[in-house]
Amino acid sequence: MNTKDLKDKYGEGKTRGIINRAIRAEIPGGAELLDLMDRLSGTDTDITRSLVAIRQQMELEIRKRYDMPTSE
């Protein structure tokens, strides 16, 4: 798979939004994690930082699946 496949499957837009849609659909627990991060947005806690780290790992998995660069 490649970046074009990702965009064909999840639509156009900013890379972060497309990756978030893929995380919700393809990564077990992805939707729940992103929903929780939305509810906690604006807070600065150890839990929030942990959730960000987990989301980054999920993003890395999607980038690997779709043969995307690991940083943009």
C-alpha positions as CSV (number, residue, x, y, z in Angstrom):
1,M,0.0,0.0,0.0
2,N,1.1,3.6,-0.4
3,T,0.0,7.2,0.3
4,K,-2.4,7.2,-2.7
5,D,-4.1,4.1,-1.3
6,L,-4.5,5.8,2.0
7,K,-6.1,8.9,0.4
8,D,-8.3,6.8,-1.9
9,K,-9.6,4.9,1.2
10,Y,-9.9,7.8,3.7
11,G,-10.3,10.9,1.5
12,E,-8.3,14.0,0.9
13,G,-7.3,16.6,3.5
14,K,-4.4,17.2,5.8
15,T,-2.2,14.2,6.5
16,R,-3.0,14.2,10.2
17,G,-6.7,14.0,9.5
18,I,-6.4,11.2,7.0
19,I,-4.1,9.3,9.4
20,N,-6.6,9.8,12.3
21,R,-9.4,8.4,10.1
22,A,-7.2,5.4,9.4
23,I,-6.3,5.0,13.1
24,R,-10.0,5.0,13.9
25,A,-10.8,2.3,11.3
26,E,-7.7,0.1,11.3
27,I,-6.1,0.2,14.7
28,P,-7.8,-1.7,17.6
29,G,-8.7,0.9,20.2
30,G,-7.9,3.8,17.9
31,A,-11.3,5.3,17.9
32,E,-11.5,5.1,21.7
33,L,-8.1,6.6,22.1
34,L,-8.8,9.6,19.8
35,D,-12.2,10.2,21.5
36,L,-10.5,10.3,24.9
37,M,-7.8,12.6,23.6
38,D,-10.5,15.0,22.3
39,R,-12.2,15.0,25.7
40,L,-8.9,15.7,27.5
41,S,-7.7,18.3,25.0
42,G,-6.3,21.4,26.7
43,T,-5.2,19.5,29.8
44,D,-1.6,19.0,30.6
45,T,-1.3,15.8,32.6
46,D,0.9,12.7,32.6
47,I,-2.2,10.8,31.3
48,T,-2.5,13.2,28.3
49,R,1.2,12.9,27.5
50,S,0.9,9.1,27.7
51,L,-2.1,9.2,25.3
52,V,-0.1,11.4,22.9
53,A,2.7,8.9,22.9
54,I,0.3,6.0,22.2
55,R,-1.2,8.0,19.3
56,Q,2.2,8.6,17.9
57,Q,2.8,4.8,17.9
58,M,-0.5,4.3,16.1
59,E,0.4,6.9,13.5
60,L,3.7,5.2,12.9
61,E,1.9,1.9,12.3
62,I,-0.4,3.6,9.7
63,R,2.6,5.3,8.0
64,K,4.4,1.9,7.8
65,R,1.3,0.2,6.3
66,Y,0.9,2.8,3.7
67,D,4.6,3.2,2.9
68,M,4.7,6.9,4.0
69,P,7.6,8.8,5.4
70,T,7.9,8.6,9.2
71,S,8.0,12.3,9.6
72,E,6.6,15.3,7.7
